[in-house]
């Protein structure tokens, strides 16, 4: 009888994990519910992006091949695929790490590859009236993953995450556009703040010189809704991962 009960308990626990994930996306932890083995992480990210209309408001539909975990150490807060954060918790640059999925194309984990991490607000000044959307909040460049191990066949021999931290001095990461803290105006409801990781479109295509947006509103394109999609296309980049959170002004 005890064996049967234990077995049923295991089945129930496994079912809960499959339907809800090992950890809830709003869990206050530096790690969000990703794994390094392909479809679950990819599907969870894509599903969350579509549910929040990040796809298609910010990005065309795509299959994420890496996952991004971000945290704001000063306030011990993390970004968790649509969790809610207070503006005061996100005033400084986040630290982040990148996990290559098991189904990642070789170019996303290739030694020497460079990445770009951007932050955008598709709800400026509000989701109901996004007249300044998208708002460019950050473009961090020269992110590399030199120590990710890849076999000659293109199959990764190690799927351990490579960690990138935005620190002063020595990191090599550069800011094409300085970090502008999310500051949603009063009485505009929740804004989506979306991080997107970009990589060169082709395996052998160098990143080259990135064009700085002419302005933060509309990413300088002068058209409501313009932003990451247009800038990535202009610079021959493609989205390979994303994460996001919600924030609103306390005055509503």
Secondary structure, DSSP 8 states (H G I E B T S, - for coil): -HHHHHHHHHHHHHHHHHHH-SS-TT--SSS-S--SSSHHHHHHHHHHHHHTTHHHHTB------EEEEEEEGGGTEEE-SSEE--GGGGSS--EEEEEE-TT--HHHH-TT-EEEEEEEETTSS-SSS-TT-SEEEEEEEEEE-TT--B-TTS-BS----EEE---SSSS--EEEE--------TTS--EEEEEEEEEESSTT---------S-SBGGGS-STT-SHHHHHHHTTEEEEEEEEEEE--S--
